[in-house]
Amino acid sequence: MAGVGKSTVGPALAKALGFSYTDLDEYIQNMQGETIQEIVETQGERMLLFLEKRRMFEIDVRRRVVAPGGSIIYHTDLMQY
């Protein structure tokens, strides 16, 4: 899903709808104090997948466009959320 335009289309869509916008990677980085790459390098890919799921459930998705991490497709509960 990298490079498909989430960071370009997401904010434009949110603005058109009058919604808020959140990029999950940015949210994770702000909450963890590390870049996505640093998380993967120091804690591993499994930790990133865990954090993507955990942090996604923290976001109130009502009236919000979210650019999720690519692993969202592996979690049916996240897809429903």
PyMOL commands that set and color helices and strands:
alter all, ss='L'
color gray80, all
select helices_A, chain A and resi 6-17+24-32+36-43+45-58+70-74+76-80
alter helices_A, ss='H'
color red, helices_A
select strands_A, chain A and resi 20-23+64-67
alter strands_A, ss='S'
color yellow, strands_A
deselect
rebuild
show_as cartoon
